[in-house]
Amino acid sequence: MTRDEMFAYALSQPGAEDSTLHGGRCIRVRGHWIVNEGREPDALALALDLDTVAFLKETEPEAYFQTPHYEGWPAVLVRPERADDDRLREQIDKAWARRATKAQRLARGL
């Protein structure tokens, strides 16, 4: 998946909006970012819970990582070109579900 494809998939989620954060592009749901351009040129930040962040870093470290700036925060950096596309879509879905309304989650069977 490319950066543009990752942004497009995140933007296809119900209620997702194209926005900016610290001068870079981000996708927001209910005002909260789920995907954004981080400081790393080959990576995007993805808002996930800490347990998922730790799991991804352990199981696919070539794709999912953190810099000191993100350590301890519920976000992981991802190199979209190195990540498994299906797994990355699942992680974007999880990021969306964390920010979606209860009605939106129920409409998707979550």
N, C-alpha and C positions, 0 to 999 in steps of 0.2 A: 504494500500500500504506500502511496506517496503522501506527502504532507497535505497536498490539495485534496486527495481522496479522504484522508482522515478528517479534515475540516468538513468536507461535504457530507460524510457519513454522520458526524456529530450534528451538523446543521439539519439533517433529515429527521432528527428526533422530534417528537411532539413538543411544541412550546420553545424550541431552541431558537436563539437569535444570534446573528452575527454582531460582534461588538469589538471593543478594544480593551486592553489592559496594559498599563504602563507603556503605551505607544505601540504595542503589538496586537495582532489579531487574536481574538478569542471567541469562543462560542459559550453563550450563557443560557441557563435555564432558570427562570424566576429570579433573575438578577445575579445568580451565582455562576462563576465560570466552571466549565467542565473540561474544556481543552483550551490551551493557550500557548502562544509562542513564548518560550522561555529564553534564557540567556545563552543556551547552547545552540549553536548554528545548525546542527544536524538532528535536533530533537524538539519535541513538543511536550508540554506538561499536561498531565491527565490527573484530574481530581478523583482520588479513590481513598477508601478507608485504609488505615495503617496496616491491618492484617493482610489485605490484598497487596499493598505496596511491598511488604516484606516477602510475600510469596512470589511475586513476579520477579523481584530482584534476585531471589535465590534460584528460581527455575529457568529464567531466561535473561541472564545478566548482560548478554550482548545487545539486547533490545531495551530492557527496562533497567533504569539506574537512578541514582540520586547524586547530586552534588551537595556540598556542605550547606548551601542555601536552602535545600529542600529537606534535609535530614530532620526527622521528628515531625514533619508536616504530612497531612493526608494528601500527598501528591507524589507522582512518580514521573520521571522523564522517560520518554519513549522515542526510540529511533524507528519511525514507521517503516522504513525500507527493510529493516532487519527483523521486525516483528512478524509473527504468523498472522496473516490477515484475519482469519476467523477468530482467533484469540483476541486480537486487538478490537475487533467489532464488539466482542463480549465485554471487554473492559470499558469501552465507550458506553455501551448499554448500562453497565453498572454505575458509571459516573452520572449518566442521565437519571437513573432511578434514585440516586441519592438526593437529587435536587427536584425531581418531579413531584407533583401533588399526589395525594393518595388516590384521587379520582383518575389521574393519568396512569398511575401504576396499575390500578385495578382494570382499566381499559385494555392494558397489555397483558393481563393475566399474572401480574406480579404481586 
